[in-house]
Amino acid sequence: MTGPDAGALASLAEMLDERRHLVDIATWMFGSTAEAEEIVQETYRRWYVLDDRERAAIALPRAWLTRVAGGICLELIASTATAIPGDPALPTASAPFGSWTALRSPADDRGPAVDGSPVRRPAPSSTPGPAESRARPGRDVPGRAMLRRHDRIARRFAAACGAGDTAALMAVLAADAIVVSDGGGKLRAAVHPTHGADAVARFITALLSGRPRTAVTVGSVNGRTGLVLRREGRTVAVVSVSTAGDEVTAVWIVLNPAKLGGRHRP
């Protein structure tokens, strides 16, 4: 069993508050909300390029991130004040990350799809398949039975998540279950997958703790039953699960704000 890595047990509420804090600082120092988002992403990029030992040595990640974000703002302010007009080699206020863009890992802007797979699957065809076209009224189709089983297990998982019940989570998780979270380099999500029912249950319980303004609802995620977490109408996480038998074998948590915008509600 492998436990969560350094910083992985921060709650979702803490991660969102931390990100909002960094955006506020960058906006105050640099004066632009759009560029503040870029500054925050660069801040988290510098967090992710640290190795595990370096991250583990940082006692207060939020303080470290605040200092880095402030330093980036000062770098940009200094560069725009001394830049030669029209010099493409120097960052400008309208394109402050010209030289840093190349330094970002490709994984920063790419992650698992909402269901955890590396590539989003095509939408199912509206044309009935052979099995469906031959099905008689009252006769079950194997795919439907699998979807119903998945729905039942996912709802057990969702109920345990909603109650914050670690024991109930462990009861529905396979012994070798895994959880993977994708922050897209835009907030401090866990760097490594977490393995084992006990570690996965603790990870999820910690993630969902301290969420008085966060609603956990059951919803459709890539055509199957999953969880959607919203805060003040904005989707802050989408969770999908893989199942085998009557157990959850994998939990995929999408935290990347760039992938969640289409699920916001007024």
N, C-alpha and C positions, 0 to 999 in steps of 0.2 A: 504494500500500500504506500502510495506516495502522497504526502501532504501538500497543501498549497504553498506556493513560493512566496517570497517576501512581498508584502503589500497586497496579497491576493484576498485576505480576509477583511479588507475594507468593505463597508456596506455600500450598496448602490447609492443611498442618500449621501454618504460621505464623498463618494466619487463625483457625484453631480455637483455637490456644494463646492468641492475643491476646484472643479473645472470652472464653475461660475466665478469663483474668487479670482482665478488666474485671468479670465476674460475681463473682469472688472479692472484689475490692475493694469493690464495691457491697454485697455480702452482709455483709462485715465492718463496713462503716461504717453500714449502715442496718438490718442485722439480719434481713432477710427475703429469701429466695431468689426468691420470686415478684416482689417489687417490685424486686429486683436486675435481673431480666430487663427490666423496664420502664425502669429507669435506663440499662441498656446500650443498649436500642433508642433512647432519647432521645439518648444519646451519639453513636450512629451517624447519627441524623437530623441532628445538628449538623455532622457530617462531610460528609454529602451535600449540605447546603444551601450549602456553600462552592462558589465557582466553581473552574474548573480551575486558574487561576493561583494561587489561594490554597492549594489542595491541593498543587500542585507545590512551593510554597515551604516546606512542612512537611517538614523533613529526617527527622524521626523520628515517623511517624504514631502508633506505639504510645505514645510518651511524650505526644503531644498528646491522644490519646484517654484516657489515664490521668488526665491533669490535668482534662479536661472531666468525666469520670465522677465524680472526687472533688469537683469543684465542684458538680455536680448534687446529690450526696449532702448536701453542706453546705447548699445552698439548701433542700432538703427538711427537713433537721433544724431549720434556723432557722425555717422557715415553720410547722412543727408545734409548735414551742416557743412561738410568739407568736400562733398562730391563735386567733381568738375561737370558742369552742365553738358549733357549729351554723351558722357562717357559710359558706354554700355557695360563696362567691367565693374561698375560700382552700383550697389543697390540704391534705389530711389524710393521716395515715399509712396509712389504708385505701384512699385514692384519691389518690395523690400527683400524678397527672398530669392533674387535672381541666382546668386551663387550657392544658396543652401538647398535649392530644389534638387540638385544633382546628388546631394548627400543623403537624401531620404532613402530609406530602404523601400524597395517596391512593395513590401508587405505592409507598409504604413497605410497605403491607400487601397489595399486589397485585403481581403480576409475571406473566411468562409461565407457562403451564402447564408440566408436566414436559417436554412436547415443544416448548416455546418459543412455542406459539400463545397469543394473548391469552385464549381461552376454551377450557376443556376440552371435547373432542369427546364426544358421547354414546357409550355403549358399543354395539358392534355388535350387531345383532339376532341371536338364535339361529335365526331362521327363514331358511332358505337363500334367497338372492337368485335372480333369473331365470337368470343365467349359471351359478350353481352347481347349480340344480335341473336344468338341461338338460345338465350335463357328464356325459359317459359315463365309465365306468372307464377309466383310462389316459390320458384326455384332460386336458390341463393347463387351468387357469383362469388368465386373464391376471393377476388379483390375486395368485394364489399365486406366479407367476413373479416378480412385482415384489417380493414379500416375501422370496423366496429371494435375489434379487439384493441387496436391502437388507441382509439378514442377512450375506451374504458380504462386502460392503463394510464393514459395521459391525464385523465380526470382524477384518478387516484393520486398521481404525482402532484397535480395542481392543488388538490385539497390539502395535501401535506405541506406544500409551499405556503399556501394561504394561511395555514394555522401556525406556521413556523415550528412544526413538529419534527424534530430530527429523527426520532424513533420511527415515525410513520414514513419518513423519506427513506430510511435505511431498509424498511420492509418492502418497498417497491423497487429499490435499486438492486441490480445484479452485483454480486460480490466484486467483480472486476469492472464496475462502471467507471466511466470517464466523464469529466466535464471540461469543455473548452469554451473560453470566452474571447470575443473579438471586439476590441475597442477601436480598431482602425488607427491606432496612434493618436487618438483624439481625447483620451482620458486614461487614467491609470488602471487599466484592467490587468488581470493576471497574465504573466508572461508565458507560463508553461501550463499544459494540461494537468489536471488533478486526477489521480487514479485511486480507485478503491471506494467501496460504498460508504465507509465511515468518513473518509476525507471529503468525498463529494457531498455528503449530507451536511457536513460542517461548513463547507464552502457555500452552499446554497442558503443555509440558515443565516450565515453571517451576511451574505449579499442582500438578503431580503429583510434584515433586521433594521430597526430605526426608520420605518417608512410610513409615518403617519399620513403623509399626503400622496402616497403611491398606491394606486389601485391595481390589484392583480386579477386579471380576468382570463377566462378560457376563450380562445379564438382560433381561427383558421390560420395556420402558418404553412405556406407552401402546400396547401391542399389537405393538410392533416391537422389534427387537434394539437394546439400548443398553448403557450401562455403569452399574454401581452401585458406589459407593465406600463402604466401611464401615470404621469404626475401633472396635475393641473391641465389635463387635456392633451399633453404632449407625450408621445410614446418615448420611453426611456430605455426599454429593453424588450426584446422578443426572444422567447425560449422555445426551442423545439426539442423533441426527444426521439431517440431511436429505441426500438423495443425488440425483445425476443422472448417468446413464451409469454409469461405474465410479469416480466421485469423490464425496467428501463436500463438499457445498456450504455447509452450515451446521452449527454445533455449538451446542447449547443446554445450558447447565450450570445446574442448579438447586442452589443452596447454602442457600436459605432454610430454616432448621430447622423452621419451621411447616409446611412442605410435605413433610417427609421422615419424620415420626414413624411413619407407617403401614408403613414399610419396615424398621424396627429389628428386630433379632433378639436373643433372650435371650443 
